[in-house]
Amino acid sequence: MFVLRVFCFAVLVYFCWVFFLWSLFLLRSVLLSLFVFLLGFLFVAVVVEPLEVVGVVVVSGGDVVALATLAVALGCVVGGLAFAAGALCYLLA
């Protein structure tokens, strides 16, 4: 179970990092991109823990595919928010 939690956390961090680089490219500001990244990471830290517990209960025993899918989906949500913020700032500039 611990390995599974570490894996899901690693997937989320990976997606946050990738979209942090995208937002850095679009925003062209390290501090603003870092702020977006930290907001996304905070969202993951607050939301993932309860959802992981729910996911383990729902799939009765912790189906690796289900939890990995959940991790990727949340990572994409966070990344999408970072990308949208970057694109918006780029268009408004």
Jmol script that loads the backbone (N, CA, C; Angstrom):
load data "model"
ATOM      1  N   MET A   1       0.826  -1.193   0.000  1.00  0.00           N
ATOM      2  CA  MET A   1       0.000   0.000   0.000  1.00  0.00           C
ATOM      3  C   MET A   1       0.871   1.260   0.000  1.00  0.00           C
ATOM      4  N   PHE A   2       1.951   1.232   0.775  1.00  0.00           N
ATOM      5  CA  PHE A   2       2.842   2.386   0.825  1.00  0.00           C
ATOM      6  C   PHE A   2       3.463   2.650  -0.541  1.00  0.00           C
ATOM      7  N   VAL A   3       3.863   1.578  -1.228  1.00  0.00           N
ATOM      8  CA  VAL A   3       4.468   1.725  -2.558  1.00  0.00           C
ATOM      9  C   VAL A   3       3.465   2.327  -3.525  1.00  0.00           C
ATOM     10  N   LEU A   4       2.210   1.914  -3.421  1.00  0.00           N
ATOM     11  CA  LEU A   4       1.169   2.444  -4.298  1.00  0.00           C
ATOM     12  C   LEU A   4       0.957   3.933  -4.053  1.00  0.00           C
ATOM     13  N   ARG A   5       0.963   4.332  -2.798  1.00  0.00           N
ATOM     14  CA  ARG A   5       0.788   5.753  -2.477  1.00  0.00           C
ATOM     15  C   ARG A   5       1.965   6.574  -2.992  1.00  0.00           C
ATOM     16  N   VAL A   6       3.160   6.037  -2.852  1.00  0.00           N
ATOM     17  CA  VAL A   6       4.345   6.732  -3.365  1.00  0.00           C
ATOM     18  C   VAL A   6       4.271   6.849  -4.877  1.00  0.00           C
ATOM     19  N   PHE A   7       3.810   5.795  -5.551  1.00  0.00           N
ATOM     20  CA  PHE A   7       3.680   5.816  -7.009  1.00  0.00           C
ATOM     21  C   PHE A   7       2.688   6.894  -7.453  1.00  0.00           C
ATOM     22  N   CYS A   8       1.521   6.930  -6.818  1.00  0.00           N
ATOM     23  CA  CYS A   8       0.511   7.932  -7.180  1.00  0.00           C
ATOM     24  C   CYS A   8       1.029   9.343  -6.928  1.00  0.00           C
ATOM     25  N   PHE A   9       1.711   9.527  -5.816  1.00  0.00           N
ATOM     26  CA  PHE A   9       2.276  10.837  -5.508  1.00  0.00           C
ATOM     27  C   PHE A   9       3.318  11.227  -6.551  1.00  0.00           C
ATOM     28  N   ALA A  10       4.145  10.255  -6.971  1.00  0.00           N
ATOM     29  CA  ALA A  10       5.171  10.535  -7.982  1.00  0.00           C
ATOM     30  C   ALA A  10       4.535  10.929  -9.310  1.00  0.00           C
ATOM     31  N   VAL A  11       3.455  10.260  -9.685  1.00  0.00           N
ATOM     32  CA  VAL A  11       2.756  10.601 -10.932  1.00  0.00           C
ATOM     33  C   VAL A  11       2.222  12.023 -10.861  1.00  0.00           C
ATOM     34  N   LEU A  12       1.637  12.384  -9.729  1.00  0.00           N
ATOM     35  CA  LEU A  12       1.102  13.734  -9.572  1.00  0.00           C
ATOM     36  C   LEU A  12       2.197  14.786  -9.628  1.00  0.00           C
ATOM     37  N   VAL A  13       3.296  14.515  -8.951  1.00  0.00           N
ATOM     38  CA  VAL A  13       4.416  15.460  -8.979  1.00  0.00           C
ATOM     39  C   VAL A  13       4.944  15.609 -10.396  1.00  0.00           C
ATOM     40  N   TYR A  14       5.013  14.496 -11.136  1.00  0.00           N
ATOM     41  CA  TYR A  14       5.489  14.543 -12.521  1.00  0.00           C
ATOM     42  C   TYR A  14       4.595  15.441 -13.368  1.00  0.00           C
ATOM     43  N   PHE A  15       3.279  15.249 -13.272  1.00  0.00           N
ATOM     44  CA  PHE A  15       2.375  16.066 -14.072  1.00  0.00           C
ATOM     45  C   PHE A  15       2.440  17.531 -13.662  1.00  0.00           C
ATOM     46  N   CYS A  16       2.532  17.784 -12.356  1.00  0.00           N
ATOM     47  CA  CYS A  16       2.664  19.176 -11.901  1.00  0.00           C
ATOM     48  C   CYS A  16       3.940  19.802 -12.454  1.00  0.00           C
ATOM     49  N   TRP A  17       5.033  19.044 -12.451  1.00  0.00           N
ATOM     50  CA  TRP A  17       6.313  19.560 -12.926  1.00  0.00           C
ATOM     51  C   TRP A  17       6.255  19.857 -14.421  1.00  0.00           C
ATOM     52  N   VAL A  18       5.678  18.950 -15.199  1.00  0.00           N
ATOM     53  CA  VAL A  18       5.577  19.155 -16.649  1.00  0.00           C
ATOM     54  C   VAL A  18       4.778  20.414 -16.947  1.00  0.00           C
ATOM     55  N   PHE A  19       3.639  20.570 -16.286  1.00  0.00           N
ATOM     56  CA  PHE A  19       2.821  21.739 -16.569  1.00  0.00           C
ATOM     57  C   PHE A  19       3.393  23.004 -15.941  1.00  0.00           C
ATOM     58  N   PHE A  20       4.222  22.859 -14.910  1.00  0.00           N
ATOM     59  CA  PHE A  20       4.963  24.017 -14.398  1.00  0.00           C
ATOM     60  C   PHE A  20       5.887  24.545 -15.489  1.00  0.00           C
ATOM     61  N   LEU A  21       6.565  23.644 -16.188  1.00  0.00           N
ATOM     62  CA  LEU A  21       7.449  24.080 -17.273  1.00  0.00           C
ATOM     63  C   LEU A  21       6.654  24.739 -18.390  1.00  0.00           C
ATOM     64  N   TRP A  22       5.462  24.192 -18.700  1.00  0.00           N
ATOM     65  CA  TRP A  22       4.614  24.817 -19.721  1.00  0.00           C
ATOM     66  C   TRP A  22       4.198  26.216 -19.291  1.00  0.00           C
ATOM     67  N   SER A  23       3.773  26.350 -18.025  1.00  0.00           N
ATOM     68  CA  SER A  23       3.347  27.672 -17.567  1.00  0.00           C
ATOM     69  C   SER A  23       4.526  28.633 -17.522  1.00  0.00           C
ATOM     70  N   LEU A  24       5.713  28.119 -17.216  1.00  0.00           N
ATOM     71  CA  LEU A  24       6.910  28.964 -17.228  1.00  0.00           C
ATOM     72  C   LEU A  24       7.168  29.490 -18.635  1.00  0.00           C
ATOM     73  N   PHE A  25       6.983  28.620 -19.631  1.00  0.00           N
ATOM     74  CA  PHE A  25       7.178  29.022 -21.021  1.00  0.00           C
ATOM     75  C   PHE A  25       6.148  30.075 -21.431  1.00  0.00           C
ATOM     76  N   LEU A  26       4.902  29.882 -21.009  1.00  0.00           N
ATOM     77  CA  LEU A  26       3.844  30.800 -21.415  1.00  0.00           C
ATOM     78  C   LEU A  26       3.868  32.100 -20.619  1.00  0.00           C
ATOM     79  N   LEU A  27       4.118  31.996 -19.324  1.00  0.00           N
ATOM     80  CA  LEU A  27       4.080  33.192 -18.481  1.00  0.00           C
ATOM     81  C   LEU A  27       5.365  34.000 -18.560  1.00  0.00           C
ATOM     82  N   ARG A  28       6.470  33.327 -18.869  1.00  0.00           N
ATOM     83  CA  ARG A  28       7.788  33.956 -18.938  1.00  0.00           C
ATOM     84  C   ARG A  28       8.146  34.662 -17.629  1.00  0.00           C
ATOM     85  N   SER A  29       7.674  34.086 -16.536  1.00  0.00           N
ATOM     86  CA  SER A  29       7.979  34.644 -15.223  1.00  0.00           C
ATOM     87  C   SER A  29       8.165  33.492 -14.243  1.00  0.00           C
ATOM     88  N   VAL A  30       9.344  33.402 -13.678  1.00  0.00           N
ATOM     89  CA  VAL A  30       9.641  32.295 -12.773  1.00  0.00           C
ATOM     90  C   VAL A  30       8.770  32.367 -11.525  1.00  0.00           C
ATOM     91  N   LEU A  31       8.625  33.561 -10.947  1.00  0.00           N
ATOM     92  CA  LEU A  31       7.858  33.686  -9.712  1.00  0.00           C
ATOM     93  C   LEU A  31       6.386  33.366  -9.928  1.00  0.00           C
ATOM     94  N   LEU A  32       5.811  33.852 -11.022  1.00  0.00           N
ATOM     95  CA  LEU A  32       4.402  33.579 -11.291  1.00  0.00           C
ATOM     96  C   LEU A  32       4.183  32.101 -11.578  1.00  0.00           C
ATOM     97  N   SER A  33       5.090  31.490 -12.323  1.00  0.00           N
ATOM     98  CA  SER A  33       4.973  30.064 -12.606  1.00  0.00           C
ATOM     99  C   SER A  33       5.125  29.244 -11.333  1.00  0.00           C
ATOM    100  N   LEU A  34       6.040  29.664 -10.471  1.00  0.00           N
ATOM    101  CA  LEU A  34       6.223  28.962  -9.205  1.00  0.00           C
ATOM    102  C   LEU A  34       4.971  29.079  -8.345  1.00  0.00           C
ATOM    103  N   PHE A  35       4.332  30.251  -8.385  1.00  0.00           N
ATOM    104  CA  PHE A  35       3.090  30.444  -7.646  1.00  0.00           C
ATOM    105  C   PHE A  35       2.000  29.512  -8.163  1.00  0.00           C
ATOM    106  N   VAL A  36       1.862  29.426  -9.492  1.00  0.00           N
ATOM    107  CA  VAL A  36       0.877  28.524 -10.096  1.00  0.00           C
ATOM    108  C   VAL A  36       1.186  27.082  -9.715  1.00  0.00           C
ATOM    109  N   PHE A  37       2.473  26.720  -9.769  1.00  0.00           N
ATOM    110  CA  PHE A  37       2.889  25.367  -9.413  1.00  0.00           C
ATOM    111  C   PHE A  37       2.547  25.053  -7.960  1.00  0.00           C
ATOM    112  N   LEU A  38       2.828  25.993  -7.058  1.00  0.00           N
ATOM    113  CA  LEU A  38       2.551  25.766  -5.641  1.00  0.00           C
ATOM    114  C   LEU A  38       1.057  25.679  -5.373  1.00  0.00           C
ATOM    115  N   LEU A  39       0.264  26.477  -6.079  1.00  0.00           N
ATOM    116  CA  LEU A  39      -1.186  26.365  -5.945  1.00  0.00           C
ATOM    117  C   LEU A  39      -1.660  24.979  -6.371  1.00  0.00           C
ATOM    118  N   GLY A  40      -1.132  24.514  -7.506  1.00  0.00           N
ATOM    119  CA  GLY A  40      -1.494  23.178  -7.975  1.00  0.00           C
ATOM    120  C   GLY A  40      -1.058  22.108  -6.998  1.00  0.00           C
ATOM    121  N   PHE A  41       0.136  22.249  -6.454  1.00  0.00           N
ATOM    122  CA  PHE A  41       0.648  21.257  -5.518  1.00  0.00           C
ATOM    123  C   PHE A  41      -0.178  21.253  -4.238  1.00  0.00           C
ATOM    124  N   LEU A  42      -0.593  22.448  -3.790  1.00  0.00           N
ATOM    125  CA  LEU A  42      -1.441  22.544  -2.605  1.00  0.00           C
ATOM    126  C   LEU A  42      -2.783  21.871  -2.862  1.00  0.00           C
ATOM    127  N   PHE A  43      -3.344  22.088  -4.056  1.00  0.00           N
ATOM    128  CA  PHE A  43      -4.598  21.440  -4.435  1.00  0.00           C
ATOM    129  C   PHE A  43      -4.457  19.927  -4.366  1.00  0.00           C
ATOM    130  N   VAL A  44      -3.343  19.421  -4.899  1.00  0.00           N
ATOM    131  CA  VAL A  44      -3.098  17.982  -4.882  1.00  0.00           C
ATOM    132  C   VAL A  44      -2.985  17.479  -3.451  1.00  0.00           C
ATOM    133  N   ALA A  45      -2.245  18.199  -2.622  1.00  0.00           N
ATOM    134  CA  ALA A  45      -2.033  17.756  -1.244  1.00  0.00           C
ATOM    135  C   ALA A  45      -3.338  17.731  -0.458  1.00  0.00           C
ATOM    136  N   VAL A  46      -4.219  18.702  -0.721  1.00  0.00           N
ATOM    137  CA  VAL A  46      -5.472  18.782   0.024  1.00  0.00           C
ATOM    138  C   VAL A  46      -6.494  17.780  -0.502  1.00  0.00           C
ATOM    139  N   VAL A  47      -6.545  17.588  -1.820  1.00  0.00           N
ATOM    140  CA  VAL A  47      -7.595  16.772  -2.432  1.00  0.00           C
ATOM    141  C   VAL A  47      -7.214  15.305  -2.536  1.00  0.00           C
ATOM    142  N   VAL A  48      -5.947  15.016  -2.801  1.00  0.00           N
ATOM    143  CA  VAL A  48      -5.560  13.643  -3.113  1.00  0.00           C
ATOM    144  C   VAL A  48      -5.700  12.717  -1.917  1.00  0.00           C
ATOM    145  N   GLU A  49      -5.319  13.166  -0.740  1.00  0.00           N
ATOM    146  CA  GLU A  49      -5.355  12.277   0.422  1.00  0.00           C
ATOM    147  C   GLU A  49      -6.757  11.714   0.660  1.00  0.00           C
ATOM    148  N   PRO A  50      -7.806  12.558   0.747  1.00  0.00           N
ATOM    149  CA  PRO A  50      -9.145  11.978   0.929  1.00  0.00           C
ATOM    150  C   PRO A  50      -9.563  11.104  -0.248  1.00  0.00           C
ATOM    151  N   LEU A  51      -9.248  11.533  -1.471  1.00  0.00           N
ATOM    152  CA  LEU A  51      -9.667  10.752  -2.634  1.00  0.00           C
ATOM    153  C   LEU A  51      -8.941   9.424  -2.709  1.00  0.00           C
ATOM    154  N   GLU A  52      -7.686   9.381  -2.296  1.00  0.00           N
ATOM    155  CA  GLU A  52      -6.962   8.115  -2.301  1.00  0.00           C
ATOM    156  C   GLU A  52      -7.623   7.139  -1.341  1.00  0.00           C
ATOM    157  N   VAL A  53      -8.008   7.635  -0.173  1.00  0.00           N
ATOM    158  CA  VAL A  53      -8.668   6.760   0.795  1.00  0.00           C
ATOM    159  C   VAL A  53      -9.980   6.254   0.224  1.00  0.00           C
ATOM    160  N   VAL A  54     -10.768   7.163  -0.371  1.00  0.00           N
ATOM    161  CA  VAL A  54     -12.035   6.767  -0.986  1.00  0.00           C
ATOM    162  C   VAL A  54     -11.781   5.782  -2.115  1.00  0.00           C
ATOM    163  N   GLY A  55     -10.761   6.055  -2.928  1.00  0.00           N
ATOM    164  CA  GLY A  55     -10.446   5.164  -4.044  1.00  0.00           C
ATOM    165  C   GLY A  55     -10.086   3.773  -3.577  1.00  0.00           C
ATOM    166  N   VAL A  56      -9.321   3.678  -2.497  1.00  0.00           N
ATOM    167  CA  VAL A  56      -8.933   2.364  -1.981  1.00  0.00           C
ATOM    168  C   VAL A  56     -10.159   1.614  -1.491  1.00  0.00           C
ATOM    169  N   VAL A  57     -11.076   2.324  -0.826  1.00  0.00           N
ATOM    170  CA  VAL A  57     -12.281   1.669  -0.319  1.00  0.00           C
ATOM    171  C   VAL A  57     -13.169   1.229  -1.476  1.00  0.00           C
ATOM    172  N   VAL A  58     -13.348   2.104  -2.466  1.00  0.00           N
ATOM    173  CA  VAL A  58     -14.252   1.810  -3.578  1.00  0.00           C
ATOM    174  C   VAL A  58     -13.776   0.605  -4.373  1.00  0.00           C
ATOM    175  N   VAL A  59     -12.484   0.531  -4.643  1.00  0.00           N
ATOM    176  CA  VAL A  59     -12.000  -0.577  -5.462  1.00  0.00           C
ATOM    177  C   VAL A  59     -11.619  -1.774  -4.596  1.00  0.00           C
ATOM    178  N   SER A  60     -12.008  -1.742  -3.339  1.00  0.00           N
ATOM    179  CA  SER A  60     -11.826  -2.836  -2.381  1.00  0.00           C
ATOM    180  C   SER A  60     -10.456  -3.482  -2.457  1.00  0.00           C
ATOM    181  N   GLY A  61      -9.520  -2.860  -1.802  1.00  0.00           N
ATOM    182  CA  GLY A  61      -8.189  -3.434  -1.727  1.00  0.00           C
ATOM    183  C   GLY A  61      -7.174  -2.622  -2.491  1.00  0.00           C
ATOM    184  N   GLY A  62      -7.594  -1.697  -3.268  1.00  0.00           N
ATOM    185  CA  GLY A  62      -6.653  -0.814  -3.953  1.00  0.00           C
ATOM    186  C   GLY A  62      -6.220  -1.335  -5.302  1.00  0.00           C
ATOM    187  N   ASP A  63      -7.061  -1.188  -6.291  1.00  0.00           N
ATOM    188  CA  ASP A  63      -6.703  -1.557  -7.657  1.00  0.00           C
ATOM    189  C   ASP A  63      -5.690  -0.543  -8.171  1.00  0.00           C
ATOM    190  N   VAL A  64      -4.540  -1.023  -8.591  1.00  0.00           N
ATOM    191  CA  VAL A  64      -3.455  -0.126  -9.009  1.00  0.00           C
ATOM    192  C   VAL A  64      -3.889   0.734 -10.181  1.00  0.00           C
ATOM    193  N   VAL A  65      -4.599   0.149 -11.137  1.00  0.00           N
ATOM    194  CA  VAL A  65      -5.010   0.895 -12.331  1.00  0.00           C
ATOM    195  C   VAL A  65      -5.960   2.024 -11.957  1.00  0.00           C
ATOM    196  N   ALA A  66      -6.899   1.746 -11.067  1.00  0.00           N
ATOM    197  CA  ALA A  66      -7.868   2.774 -10.672  1.00  0.00           C
ATOM    198  C   ALA A  66      -7.180   3.937  -9.976  1.00  0.00           C
ATOM    199  N   LEU A  67      -6.267   3.641  -9.063  1.00  0.00           N
ATOM    200  CA  LEU A  67      -5.588   4.716  -8.348  1.00  0.00           C
ATOM    201  C   LEU A  67      -4.623   5.474  -9.253  1.00  0.00           C
ATOM    202  N   ALA A  68      -3.974   4.757 -10.156  1.00  0.00           N
ATOM    203  CA  ALA A  68      -3.087   5.440 -11.098  1.00  0.00           C
ATOM    204  C   ALA A  68      -3.892   6.360 -12.003  1.00  0.00           C
ATOM    205  N   THR A  69      -5.067   5.896 -12.441  1.00  0.00           N
ATOM    206  CA  THR A  69      -5.939   6.731 -13.276  1.00  0.00           C
ATOM    207  C   THR A  69      -6.378   7.968 -12.511  1.00  0.00           C
ATOM    208  N   LEU A  70      -6.721   7.786 -11.248  1.00  0.00           N
ATOM    209  CA  LEU A  70      -7.105   8.925 -10.412  1.00  0.00           C
ATOM    210  C   LEU A  70      -5.958   9.919 -10.289  1.00  0.00           C
ATOM    211  N   ALA A  71      -4.766   9.401 -10.092  1.00  0.00           N
ATOM    212  CA  ALA A  71      -3.598  10.272  -9.960  1.00  0.00           C
ATOM    213  C   ALA A  71      -3.351  11.050 -11.242  1.00  0.00           C
ATOM    214  N   VAL A  72      -3.435  10.363 -12.381  1.00  0.00           N
ATOM    215  CA  VAL A  72      -3.219  11.036 -13.669  1.00  0.00           C
ATOM    216  C   VAL A  72      -4.298  12.078 -13.909  1.00  0.00           C
ATOM    217  N   ALA A  73      -5.553  11.738 -13.589  1.00  0.00           N
ATOM    218  CA  ALA A  73      -6.652  12.681 -13.799  1.00  0.00           C
ATOM    219  C   ALA A  73      -6.457  13.942 -12.967  1.00  0.00           C
ATOM    220  N   LEU A  74      -6.094  13.772 -11.699  1.00  0.00           N
ATOM    221  CA  LEU A  74      -5.872  14.944 -10.853  1.00  0.00           C
ATOM    222  C   LEU A  74      -4.666  15.745 -11.322  1.00  0.00           C
ATOM    223  N   GLY A  75      -3.639  15.037 -11.758  1.00  0.00           N
ATOM    224  CA  GLY A  75      -2.476  15.736 -12.294  1.00  0.00           C
ATOM    225  C   GLY A  75      -2.837  16.549 -13.518  1.00  0.00           C
ATOM    226  N   CYS A  76      -3.698  15.982 -14.367  1.00  0.00           N
ATOM    227  CA  CYS A  76      -4.119  16.703 -15.573  1.00  0.00           C
ATOM    228  C   CYS A  76      -4.977  17.914 -15.218  1.00  0.00           C
ATOM    229  N   VAL A  77      -5.809  17.785 -14.196  1.00  0.00           N
ATOM    230  CA  VAL A  77      -6.622  18.931 -13.766  1.00  0.00           C
ATOM    231  C   VAL A  77      -5.725  20.067 -13.300  1.00  0.00           C
ATOM    232  N   VAL A  78      -4.766  19.727 -12.448  1.00  0.00           N
ATOM    233  CA  VAL A  78      -3.838  20.747 -11.945  1.00  0.00           C
ATOM    234  C   VAL A  78      -3.037  21.341 -13.090  1.00  0.00           C
ATOM    235  N   GLY A  79      -2.537  20.473 -13.963  1.00  0.00           N
ATOM    236  CA  GLY A  79      -1.768  20.951 -15.106  1.00  0.00           C
ATOM    237  C   GLY A  79      -2.605  21.807 -16.035  1.00  0.00           C
ATOM    238  N   GLY A  80      -3.848  21.403 -16.236  1.00  0.00           N
ATOM    239  CA  GLY A  80      -4.740  22.183 -17.093  1.00  0.00           C
ATOM    240  C   GLY A  80      -4.982  23.574 -16.543  1.00  0.00           C
ATOM    241  N   LEU A  81      -5.128  23.671 -15.226  1.00  0.00           N
ATOM    242  CA  LEU A  81      -5.299  24.984 -14.607  1.00  0.00           C
ATOM    243  C   LEU A  81      -4.060  25.849 -14.802  1.00  0.00           C
ATOM    244  N   ALA A  82      -2.896  25.230 -14.625  1.00  0.00           N
ATOM    245  CA  ALA A  82      -1.653  25.979 -14.826  1.00  0.00           C
ATOM    246  C   ALA A  82      -1.526  26.423 -16.276  1.00  0.00           C
ATOM    247  N   PHE A  83      -1.866  25.528 -17.203  1.00  0.00           N
ATOM    248  CA  PHE A  83      -1.773  25.851 -18.623  1.00  0.00           C
ATOM    249  C   PHE A  83      -2.757  26.960 -18.990  1.00  0.00           C
ATOM    250  N   ALA A  84      -3.979  26.873 -18.463  1.00  0.00           N
ATOM    251  CA  ALA A  84      -4.985  27.898 -18.749  1.00  0.00           C
ATOM    252  C   ALA A  84      -4.546  29.254 -18.207  1.00  0.00           C
ATOM    253  N   ALA A  85      -3.982  29.266 -17.009  1.00  0.00           N
ATOM    254  CA  ALA A  85      -3.502  30.530 -16.441  1.00  0.00           C
ATOM    255  C   ALA A  85      -2.389  31.109 -17.295  1.00  0.00           C
ATOM    256  N   GLY A  86      -1.486  30.256 -17.740  1.00  0.00           N
ATOM    257  CA  GLY A  86      -0.395  30.725 -18.593  1.00  0.00           C
ATOM    258  C   GLY A  86      -0.896  31.251 -19.922  1.00  0.00           C
ATOM    259  N   ALA A  87      -1.828  30.518 -20.534  1.00  0.00           N
ATOM    260  CA  ALA A  87      -2.368  30.939 -21.828  1.00  0.00           C
ATOM    261  C   ALA A  87      -3.125  32.256 -21.694  1.00  0.00           C
ATOM    262  N   LEU A  88      -3.882  32.407 -20.617  1.00  0.00           N
ATOM    263  CA  LEU A  88      -4.641  33.639 -20.405  1.00  0.00           C
ATOM    264  C   LEU A  88      -3.713  34.841 -20.254  1.00  0.00           C
ATOM    265  N   CYS A  89      -2.678  34.673 -19.448  1.00  0.00           N
ATOM    266  CA  CYS A  89      -1.720  35.773 -19.277  1.00  0.00           C
ATOM    267  C   CYS A  89      -0.997  36.085 -20.586  1.00  0.00           C
ATOM    268  N   TYR A  90      -0.716  35.047 -21.362  1.00  0.00           N
ATOM    269  CA  TYR A  90      -0.035  35.246 -22.642  1.00  0.00           C
ATOM    270  C   TYR A  90      -0.931  36.010 -23.612  1.00  0.00           C
ATOM    271  N   LEU A  91      -2.223  35.673 -23.634  1.00  0.00           N
ATOM    272  CA  LEU A  91      -3.152  36.338 -24.546  1.00  0.00           C
ATOM    273  C   LEU A  91      -3.436  37.775 -24.115  1.00  0.00           C
ATOM    274  N   LEU A  92      -3.454  38.012 -22.812  1.00  0.00           N
ATOM    275  CA  LEU A  92      -3.745  39.358 -22.318  1.00  0.00           C
ATOM    276  C   LEU A  92      -2.545  40.290 -22.391  1.00  0.00           C
ATOM    277  N   ALA A  93      -1.356  39.719 -22.558  1.00  0.00           N
ATOM    278  CA  ALA A  93      -0.136  40.544 -22.584  1.00  0.00           C
ATOM    279  C   ALA A  93      -0.028  41.311 -23.884  1.00  0.00           C
TER     280      ALA A  93
END
end "model"
wireframe off; spacefill off
backbone 0.3
color backbone group
